[in-house]
């Protein structure tokens, strides 16, 4: 539903009708619509094949960036959820671990790796979203 209609066209009521349950059952299970959307975003990210840490930190970062870009192109109507729910699910933690390990292996301190890691994600998520939504030409 989200991939087809986007978040604007999504509702717990419509989801309940589609899967044949009362919408309150969905809310009871997830607690809120935001929690449901967070889990959907995390599940989509879990489909991404992250690189195993290697001796080439630059290649590791390139591969993470390519994986997010691929995800944005596969699910352009729900990719923006990664901005709202970044670093809140298990799949985000796995991705962050690869990025911070690569930055640390490049010689950065913990503090510098944390700051540059945030900048890396801001750029990668923003670029992938803009490209997937047709705001930028693919490079």
N, C-alpha and C positions, 0 to 999 in steps of 0.2 A: 504494500500500500504506500509506504513512504517513498520507495523508489519510483513509483508511478505518479503519485499525487503530491509528493513533498509534504513538509510539515503543515503547511497551510490547509491542505485537504485532508489531513489526518485528524481523527478524533477517536477517543476511547469507545464511544458509542458505535462508530462505524466498524472498529476492530471487533467489538463484541458481536455485532451482527454477522460479520464475515466469518468468525470462527465458531459461531453458534453458542455464545455464552452471554450472560447478562453483563453489561459494562461494569457494574459494581464488582463483579467477580474479578475482572481484570484489575481494577483499582485496589481491591483487597489484596490481590497477589503481589502487586508491585508497589503499593503504597501511594503512588501519585503518577500522573502522566509524565512528569519530568524524570522520575526514576525509570519508567518504561523506556523513554527515549534515550536515557543514559545507557541503559543495557543494550538497546539496539545499536547505538553508536559503538559500544565496546565490542559487541559481537561482530559487527562489520570489520572493525580493526583487527579482531582476532583472526580474520581470514587472510590477513597480510602475512606474507612470508618474509620475516625479518632475517637479515644476514646474521650468521654466526660471527662472533668477534674474530677478527683476523689480525695479522700483523700490520695491515694497511688501514689505518684509521680513516684516511680520506675516502677510500673505497667503501668502508662501512657506512660513512655518512651519506655518500652518494646513493648507496643501495637503500638506505632508509628513506631518503628523499624520493627515490623512484618508486618505492612501495606505496608511499602516501599519494603520490601523483596517480599511480595506477588505481588506487582505491577511489580517488576523486572522480576519475573517469568512469569507473564501473558503477558508482552510486552518486552521481552529481546532485541529486535532489535531497540526499540526506547527509552529504559530506559536511555541510556547515555545522551539524551537531557536534563535530569534533572540536569546534571552537568553544562551544558552551560547556562541554563536558570533558575537556582535555584533562588528562592526569587524574581521572576519578575512577577508572576501571582497571582490572587486571591486565588487559591488553595494552593499555597506555603505559603501565609500569614496565612491561617487557620492552616496549619500544624505547622508553626513556633510558632504561638500563643500557641498551645497545649504544645510544647516542652518548650518554655520559661516560661510558667505558671508552668509547673512541676518543672523546675529547681529553680524558685523563691520559690515555696512552699517547696523545699528541704532546703531552708535557704540561698541560694546564693544571692549575691548582683546583681543589674542590670548588672554591668560590667562583673562580673564573669559568670553570666547566659548567656550573649551574647557570651563570648569567648568559654565557654563549649558547648553552642548550636551549634556553628560553628564546633567544633571538633566532636560533636555527628553526625551532618549531613555528614561531611567528611567521617567518619568511616562507617556509615550506607549506604550511597550511594555507596561508594567504595566496601564495602563487598557485598552488594546486586548485584551490577553489575558484580563483579568477579564471584560470585556464579552462576548467571543467564547465563553468557557466558561460563561456564564450566571451569573456571580457578581455582576454589576451589570446594572441595566437600561440599555439603550441610551439615550443622551441625544439 
